[in-house]
């Protein structure tokens, strides 16, 4: 080699070495697209750098408890999302512990080759209800009775702020199902049986969660769920053999006019994600229904955000695990809530693309949507928790809003001889029933754990505590769990109803009151004193025979942590204003809803009923 050629080769070697010294390889292969001005440009700059496996990693959502002992897999697979399922969280439940846990997961995502941050999801369906000390608002059935879109938007705004404080930027809410059969255990997650009311309040919840700018530190991604028809499933077609995850055996006109209708408003108000339903429509699982997921949701309704699967729902599709993945992705699912067998999912989808049974264009389409929302949320710039907001979790102002929501959601159904409001100066008030001093029952399911639990499971004020706070210092308030020893009372307030539950375990064939509740009320009536019944429940219940002996009756639904909102109405500080957002059947013969509408006998209370003082 001539000296000239040697010099030339040496020059280029040194020059390349200098470039790699000044600009290490991580700069060539990273998600840093800050030099581009638009999000679209940034996303298009990242996609060519990604391997197929990394793209599929972004489409994978894993439960946090599953990955806890394999944190390096977040980096190795370039995982796109984690979630806390109904029973997943840190070993010590506090806002700070949650923030520490989420930040730790995020740190592993930022160790990956492309340093793409995680988006973390949780079911903040009535406040940040999985976290002890957070504000727990009434479930949606109560907010439907309040019929106040401004209130719903404020609640979603506060929930977003408390959730974002932990570094969690995605809530699987609002549920915009339109329940038509109150035997369904998820009835309380629906605002109403009326699609117009669901549409109005669902849109308000989305606006509150996402605010005007997703990049705001207090904004989180909303998720309209479950598309579509979950509220119209047929009793006896689900799992386990009741309603949940069942089959909506209805014509398309009914599917559209009732169950798809709320998604029109949700999408027009910016819903950035939608969750597909576990359920089927005329025996076709929603997770494989390309007509509804792509042709209707994407093309017709113009939804452009992330379409996420429900919990392990892909495993319910027909065929082998690989065939199940093929059906779901080709139908339009962008992100798969695995939530445990993530390695199998990634391997199956990779193989499907290699075999050209799923196109790489379909993969790129999904990943574009995921990356776009991560940029809009500001996760690339600020991936960690917002610790400056932690002090506001469960704060006084937030609890005052929850208290307001409680009193506006109560529906006064009977008030014989105007016994209500009660005087705060009565000599003796007896509060009866085990649910009177039970925060867990007030909150219902999706509180701390998936199915919820009884007892003092989180910070709040029970109905008994609220009554004691409200009355005069000279008033004696006596607590009787079973309604005994009521002689001599000026009034008895009996708190009865359902225990906590969520889907599947909440499906019930008979909605009558439990024997223990009936006995409690009977004990009170035997004492010959006036009784005010407060019903804690996730749906209307069958009380037609019993209500005749009650002096007053209030449907309190699942009010959450702020029991003082009930005392506000009992003692007349505020007028009851709630109106039924569900028809109240007189008997089980009028269930489901269409039977009540077509029945020759009237329901116990019609849709929209509610008294005031």
Secondary structure as UniProt FT lines:
FT   HELIX           3..22
FT   HELIX           25..28
FT   TURN            34..35
FT   HELIX           39..47
FT   TURN            48..49
FT   HELIX           52..58
FT   STRAND          60..63
FT   HELIX           64..67
FT   TURN            68..69
FT   HELIX           72..77
FT   STRAND          81..84
FT   TURN            86..87
FT   HELIX           95..109
FT   TURN            110..111
FT   TURN            113..114
FT   STRAND          119..122
FT   TURN            125..126
FT   TURN            129..130
FT   TURN            132..133
FT   HELIX           140..146
FT   HELIX           149..165
FT   TURN            166..167
FT   STRAND          170..171
FT   TURN            182..183
FT   TURN            185..186
FT   HELIX           187..189
FT   HELIX           195..210
FT   TURN            214..215
FT   TURN            217..218
FT   STRAND          224..227
FT   TURN            228..229
FT   HELIX           230..232
FT   TURN            235..236
FT   TURN            239..240
FT   TURN            244..245
FT   STRAND          247..248
FT   HELIX           252..254
FT   HELIX           255..260
FT   HELIX           261..268
FT   TURN            269..270
FT   STRAND          273..276
FT   STRAND          280..281
FT   TURN            282..283
FT   STRAND          284..285
FT   HELIX           286..288
FT   HELIX           291..300
FT   STRAND          306..308
FT   TURN            311..312
FT   HELIX           313..316
FT   HELIX           321..331
FT   STRAND          335..337
FT   HELIX           342..354
FT   TURN            355..356
FT   HELIX           360..376
FT   TURN            377..381
FT   HELIX           387..392
FT   TURN            393..394
FT   HELIX           396..409
FT   STRAND          411..415
FT   HELIX           416..418
FT   TURN            424..425
FT   STRAND          428..432
FT   HELIX           434..437
FT   HELIX           439..443
FT   HELIX           463..470
FT   TURN            473..474
FT   STRAND          476..480
FT   TURN            487..488
FT   STRAND          491..497
FT   TURN            503..506
FT   HELIX           515..526
FT   TURN            527..528
FT   STRAND          531..536
FT   TURN            544..546
FT   HELIX           547..549
FT   STRAND          552..557
FT   HELIX           564..570
FT   TURN            571..572
FT   HELIX           588..590
FT   HELIX           593..598
FT   TURN            607..608
//
